[in-house]
Amino acid sequence: MNTIYYDSPAPDDQRREALYEGQLFVYTPTAATLAFIGFARQLIEEAFAGLDPLTAQYHMPVEAYAAVLARLKPAFIHHPRSKEFLKAILTERGCDPEQTYFDVPRMRSSTSDGYLTSGIAYAFHPHRDTWYSAPMCQINWWLPIYEVESGNVMAFHPHYFNRAVRNSSRDYNYQQWSATSRKEAARHIKKDTRQQPKPEEPLELDPQVRVVTPPGGLLVFSAAHLHSSVPNHTGKTRFSIDFRTVHRGDIQSLKGARNVDSECTGTTMGDYRQVSALEQLPEEVTNLYLDGHPQKPEAGRVG
């Protein structure tokens, strides 16, 4: 059974346990999240130079639009203020700043009616982040920058949280992807040919869960959830922010969601920074995950 906890007062230790079981947490906007999306809006609106970002796709050749995103998104990711906003949000949500590590925030966009769905604006097929070398204890945080609706958010497919899906994660290595495919995103405009983990069997995508929050509302979920981009036919582009966290104690004790079908190698552990001091995880901790998930797929569940 999946439960959505709305503005739960649960402490972080209790919240993580529930997230590892497939529950979802939703929080109303706060001063910290509203400041973050205000900063993001400023960057977006400057990048589109007077055009309404939600409808700019109707006034630009797709190549020019992709070029705007290719400049905008890295500028947002690497801006020093972005990390400061994350530290404020995570502290506000009760995360231990010594034990919690986060990766850079990413700005996502989902254009309408198939205008741009590849490369820099990739429309994600059903997947688990754990197929992409994310640890089983990774927690995902997502918030919309502008108004969203059911037709342009993401869909969760809870039927598969504890059910294996035959997939190609066995062929994915995060370190190889980072060295080659990631930097090529802006080149893929008409079609994305980069090899990514995908289902290898037909899926039953219903029932599905779509969470709609106001701008700055937070959605928190496990990286083990099967989820996908909803095909956007709303007539408006969706802009959102997502980032991930891990808890050092959970990393070292191998806690997290059950691994039902993730067989990738490599690890994203080198991407996380400590909330308090922005330090990386020690190499000996990262090395526990470099060969792939220490929690192997459960016997008989894959395929």
N, C-alpha and C positions, 0 to 999 in steps of 0.2 A: 504494500500500500504506500502511495506517495502522498505526503502532506506538504502544504505550503504554509510556512510560518510567517505571519505578517507582523512586523515590528516586535519580534520576540525579544524578551529581556534575557534570554539564555546566555550564560557566559561562553566565551570562545571555546573552551574545552568541550562543553556540552554541545555547542553548535557544530563543531567539527565531527563529533561522533554521529550526529544526526545526518550531516551531509554525506558522510561515508556510507550511510545506509540508503542514500538516494533521495533524501528530503530536500526541499527548496526553501530558501529564506528570502524574504522581500522586505525592504526597508523604505520608508518614505523619505523624500528629499530632506537634507539637512543643510546647514550653512556651508559645511565643507564640500558636499557634493555639488551644491549650486554654484559655489565659487569655481569649482573645477570645470563644470560645463560652460560657465560664463567665459572662462579663459579659452576653452576649446572653440566656442562660438566666435570669439574674436579672431582667432587664427583662421577659421574656416571662412568667415565673411571677408577678411582681408584677401584671402587666396582667390576667392571668386569675384573680387573687384566689382562690387555693385550688383551682381546677380544674386537672386534668391537661391541659396545653396540647395534648397529642397526641390527646386525646379530648374536649376541651371542646365541640367542635361538636355533640355529642350531648346537650348540656345547656343550649344557648342558642339563642334565635331567631336566624336568620341575620342580621337587621338589627343585633342587639346584638353579634354576633360581628364583623361588619364595622366597627362603631363602635370596638371594642377595637383592631382592627388599624389603624384610621385614626389612633388616638392613639399606638399602640406604634411603628409603623414610622418615622414622622418623628422621634420621640424618639430612636430608635436611630441613624438616619442622621446627625442633627445633634449628637449628644452629642460633646463634645470628646475623650472617651476613645477613641471609635471610630477617629479619625484616628491616634491614638498607636499603637493596636494594628496598624493597617495599616503604619505606618512600621516597626514592629518586625518584622512578617512579611516585608515586602519586603527589608529589610536582611538578615534571616536567609537569604533565598533568593538572595542575591548580586546584587541589583539595584543599579545605580549610583545613589546618592541624588541626585546632581546631574543625571543624565540621565533618570531615571525619574519619571514623573508619574502620579498616580492620581486616580480620582474617588471620590466618597463610597461607603461600603459600603451595600448595600441588603439588607434582611431580606426574604426571600421565604417564602411559605407556600403549601402545596398541600393543600387539604382532601380528604377521602375521599368517593367516591361522588357527586361533583357538587354537594356542599353549597354551596360558594362558589367559583366559577371566574371571576368577572368583577371588573373594577375593581381594588380594593385587593389582590385575590388572583388576579390574572389567570392563567389557564392558557394558556401560550403554544402557539400553533399552530406548525408547522414554519416556521422563519425563520432568517435570518442577522442578526446584530447590525449588519452593514454595510448592511442595508436600512434601518436606523434612523439613518443618518448617522454611525455609528461609523467611524473611519478603518480602512483596510485593515491598519494596523500595530497595531490594538488587540489586547491580550491579556486574556482573561477568567480570573478566579480564582474558584473556587467551593468552599465547604466546608459540610458539614451541621452543624447545631447539636445535633441528637439523632440517635439511630440511624436509618438509612435502609435501604431494601431496593430490589431491582430494580423493584418495582412502584410506587415513588413518587419516583424520581429523574428525571433528564432523559435523553433519547435523542439520540444523534448519528446522523446519516444520512450516513455517509462516502462513499456512492456519488455524492453531489452536491458534494463539496468542489471538484472541478475541472469540474463539469458545471453549465451554466446552467439555471436554473428561471425560467420566465416568471412575473413577479410585479408587484405594484403599487407597488414602491418609487419609481417615477417621480413618484408623487403625494404623497410624504412629505417634509416639511421640518422638521427638528428644532427650529428656532427657533419656528416656528408651533405645533408640538406643545407645547413648553414654555410658551408664552404662553397656551394654551387648554386642551388636552385633559388634560395631566398633572394639573392641580389638581382635575379632576373625578373622579378615580379612585374615591373613596369613595362616590360617588353611584350607581355602576353595580353593583348587587347581583344582580338577576335576569338581566340581559343587558348586555353591553358593546357600546355602539353607536359607540364612538370609532373613527375611521378609522385603521387600521394596515396596514403592508405585509403582504401575504399572497400565497401562491402562486396563480397563475392557471391552473394545469394540474394534473391528477392526478399524485400522487407515489407512487413506490415506496419505502415507508418501511423496508423490509427489504432487505438486512441493516441492522441497527442495533446500536449499541454503547451499553451502559449501564454506567457506572462507579459502583461502590458502595464508599465509603470509610468508615472509622469516624468518629465525631464528631471534628471538627477536622482530618481529612485533607483535603489540598488537591488539587483537580483544576484543571489549567491548560490552556487551549485558545484557539485563534484565534477572533476575532470573525467570521471568514468561514465557520466551520463551520455547516452546516445542522443545527439541533437543535430539539427540542420538549419540552414537558412530557409525561411519561408519564401517561396517565389513571390517577388514583390510586384503587385499589379495595382498599387494604390495611387499611382500618379505622382508620388513624392519619394525622394531619396531619403533613406534612413541613415542617420549618423549616430554612432554610439562609441563608447569607450569600454574596453575590457582589460583586465589585468589579472594576474594569478598570484597566489600565495602558497607557501609551504610552511610547516611548523617543524623546527629542527628536532624536537623530541620525537615527533611522529616519524620523521625521516629515519632517525637512528634506530627506532624500535620497529621499523617496517610496518607501521600502522597505515591504514587507508582503506579505500574501497576494495572490494574483492576484484581480483583480476580474472575475468571470465574468458577473455579472448585476445589480450594485447601481447603481441610477440615481437615488437620492435626492438632495436638495439640503440645504443647511444643514450644520452640523457640531457635534459634541459637544466640540470642542477647548477651549471655554471652561470645561468642567467639571473639567478635570484640574488637580491641584496638585503641585508639585515635592515629592518626598519630603523633601529636606533643609530647605527654607525655606518650604514651602507656598505658593510663588508661582505665579501663573498663567503659561501660555505667553505669549510676547510676541504682541502683536496682529498683527504681520506674519506670524508663523507660522500663527496661527489663520486669517488671511485667505486663505492658500493653499488652504484646504479649504471656505471658506464657500459657494462656488457648487456644491459637491458634490465627489465623489471626483476628485482630480487624475488618478488612474489610471482611465481610462474603461473601461467593459465591453469585453472583447475582441471584436473584429469577428466577427460570425457566431455568437457564443456565446449571445446572448439570444434567447429565443423558440423 
